[in-house]
Amino acid sequence: MLEHLIQKNSSKILLVVLDGIGGLPVKDGKTELEIANTPNLDQLAKESALGMHLPVDYGITPGSGPGHLGIFGYDPVEYQIGRGILEALGLGLTVRETDIAIRGNYATVEYQNGHAIVKDRRAGRIPTEENRRITQKLKESIRFIDDVEVFLEAGMEHRLAIVLRFPQALPENSALINDTDPQKEGRSPLEPIGKNEQSWRVADVVKKFLQRASEVLRDEPKANYILLRGFSQKPKLKSLEERFGLKACAIAVYPMYKGLASLVGMDVIDVPGQSIDDQISVLRELWKDYDFFFLHIKKTDSYGEDGNWEGKVKVIEEFDRKLPQILELKPDVLVITGDHSTPSVLKGHSWHPVPVLLKSPYVLGMTSGRFTERECLRGELGIFPAKKLINLMLAHSLKLSKFGA
Amino acid sequence: MLEHLIQKNSSKILLVVLDGIGGLPVKDGKTELEIANTPNLDQLAKESALGMHLPVDYGITPGSGPGHLGIFGYDPVEYQIGRGILEALGLGLTVRETDIAIRGNYATVEYQNGHAIVKDRRAGRIPTEENRRITQKLKESIRFIDDVEVFLEAGMEHRLAIVLRFPQALPENSALINDTDPQKEGRSPLEPIGKNEQSWRVADVVKKFLQRASEVLRDEPKANYILLRGFSQKPKLKSLEERFGLKACAIAVYPMYKGLASLVGMDVIDVPGQSIDDQISVLRELWKDYDFFFLHIKKTDSYGEDGNWEGKVKVIEEFDRKLPQILELKPDVLVITGDHSTPSVLKGHSWHPVPVLLKSPYVLGMTSGRFTERECLRGELGIFPAKKLINLMLAHSLKLSKFGA
C-alpha cells in the first residue's frame, strides 16, 4: 500500500542508527542511556515524538541483518539474508546478482588413502595475522575457476568469506548447496551437492575451488583445508528509490553496514576516517544530494557487546555533543534509534524494544523528558514493529498522500 | 520461526494464571486489583516488566479454551477446540485421538406415532443430583456400542458430556455431524448425519447410542431423551516439548484446566486438596523435574462470574500472602497473568486486556508501582497478543538464539 501513496518532495530524512542503543539497568537501576549526561538529546526528546520499535517480533533477538532491514522498511522475516552474504558484506566484499557468497573456516585435515579426514574444524583457531597471510596466498593462486571469478577475504581467526562471481546473473535458488562442514572431527568433509538444477552448476565450481584450495594449502601445518557453510545469494530487494522514490545514501564506517545499505540500493559513501566527526563532515558535504541519509554509529554496540557500560555511556555522550551539528542541517525528519538493543549486562544483542526519537514539526511532543528506554515508553509512538518506521518517516516528511477518498 | 531458535538450557519458567484476573472499577473508581491489599505483588511489580495481553483480538471475549491456548503460545483463532471436547475436559473425561466428544442435554420428549417430539429441550432443568443419578444409570447400561466404548459424565442441571472411544485413531474431520437439538420445542430431534465419509461411521454409532439411551431413559418423567451438540475431535496440537523443548507440567485443581494443559502435552499433576497451599506444595515437590510450570488459580474467576468483587479481592489478597513461598523457588522467569478478564461488574468473561507481570533479571522495571490494570498499562511490555507471551518467556529464560547474523 505504502508504495502507492508516495508523493515525492524535497524534504530530507535523516536516520541516525546508534547501533545496539537499547539497554537494561547497569547501576543504581539505571540504563546506559539513563546514566549518560545528554543535555542536547534531552532537549530534543522533549520536542519530539518518542516510542520503541520491536525489531523482528516479541522476544526475538535480531542479528545486524534483520535489525537493519526492519528499520529500512523491509520485513526481516520475509527477506532473510544468507549467512554467506552477511559474512562477505561484513568483510567488505561486494555481492551482486551474479554471485554466490560463502562462509569459510580454515580447518586441519589428514589424508588417509587419499581421503581427507577433519582433525580440527577450526585449524586450531589460527591467529588472524596468519589467516591474512594464507588468504593472500590463496587470492594470488586462485583468481578464476573456469569463467568464475573468485574473491576471498580473511576474517577473524580461522574465518574467511568467499564470493564466486559468475559471468551472468544467477537464477533464484542457485545457492541450495549443503554445508561441507561435517560438524565433528574424525569425519570426512561433506561433498558440496546442489539440491536442484540451478545449484548443480554452482556446486561443480565449488568442488573445483576446494580441489585447487587444498592443493595451495597442502603444506600449511594447520590451515590446510577450507570447510564451507552458508551458501547464499544476494536477496532480491527493491531499492528505496524503487519503493519510495528516495535517493538514499549510507554514511557508515564498518563494512557490514555499508553492505546492508547497498542491498537496499543506498549509495555507500566513503568516509575518510573513523570518527563521528568524520561522518558528520561527509553528511554536511552531501546534504544537497540526497533525500534520505543513513548515518550509522557503531561503537554503542561494540561496547555493549564487551559488557563495557561506561564505554557505551561515553559514546552516547560523545554523540550528544555532536548532535547540534546534525541539527544545524535542519532535516525535515530526524530519527534517532538503534537496529536492536545491546544491553551491557547481556554482552550481546537482545530482544528488547529499541528507543525511537522522531523529530518533525508534526508531532505532539512533551510526553517525556529524555531519550531513554523508560521515557520512550511514555511517548506518542508506542511500541511498534520496526518495519513500520519507514511509514512514520515518510509521513512526517509529507511524502505520503491520502489513502482512499 | 520461534521453534527454529530454541536452545535448551536448565532455566525454569513458572506461569501463574489467576483465572479471570482483569477487572473494571467496582468501588470508588477502583478495580478489584486496585482495592486488594497486596504488598508482595506491589514489590514484585516494581522490579518486573509489566504489560497487558490481548487474549484473542480487540473486543473479543475468550472462553477458557482460547484464553489458555493463547498464553500457552497457540494462536487461539487457528486452533479451535470443539465444544464437545471442552465439555468433556471440564467434566474430567480424558479425550484421545480415538475419541469423539459430544455435549449432551437431557430433554423431555413425547412419542407420537412412534416419533419423538421435543417438549422441553432442557428437561425442566432437572437438579444436578437428579442428573447424576440418571447418568449413573446410563453408564451402567451402556458401556459399549459395538466396539466403541462409551464414557459419560454428568454436568450441571441437564448437561452431560459423552465420549465415544473408537478402537483406532480417527481420521481428521470424523466429527462433522450436525447437532440433533431442533432448537425449538414441538419439533422432532434431528437425525445425526455425517457430512463426509469419515463421519458416516461415527454418525451410525451415535444413532445406536441414542436408540439405546432412549430405551434406558424411557420411564424417566423428565429426562427421557438426550439432545446432542458440539461433536468434536481432539485438536492436533504439537506439544510444548515438540515446539519449544519444554518439559511442562500443570498444577491445576479444576478438570477444564487440567484438560487444556493435557492438550498441549503438559503432564497433569494430581493435587491432593483444593487450596493454593496444596498447589504450592506440589509445585515445590516437582521443582526439579520440569522446565515449565503452569499454576492455575481458579477462584478469581469464580467470584468475578458471581459478581462478588469482595470475594475476588480476597482471593487476590490470599494469593499475595502465598507469593513469597513461590518466589523462594527462584524461578528464572515468573509470569503472573490471567487467561482473560472477568470483571465483577460484568459477571462474566470480558474482552479487556489482561495484566501481565514478568519477573526476570533482564527487564527494565521501575515503570509502575503495583500489579493493577492501570499500572500495567505503563509497563515496558505494552499491550501485546497473548500468543506472544511464550516468546517473552522463552527469551527472558535465554532459551532463544539470535535470528539471522
Interface residues (C-beta under 8 A of the other chain):
Chain A: L24 P25 G29 T31 M52 V56 D57 Y58 G59 I60 T61 P62 G63 S64 G65 P66 P76 V77 Q80 I81 R83 L86 E87 P343 V345 L346 G348 H349 S350 W351 H352 P353 E373 R374 L377 R378 G382 I383
Chain B: M1 L2 L5 P361 Y362 V363 L364 G365 M366 T367 R378 G379 E380 G382 F384 K388 I390 N391 L392 M393 L394 A395 H396 L400 S401 K402 F403 G404 A405
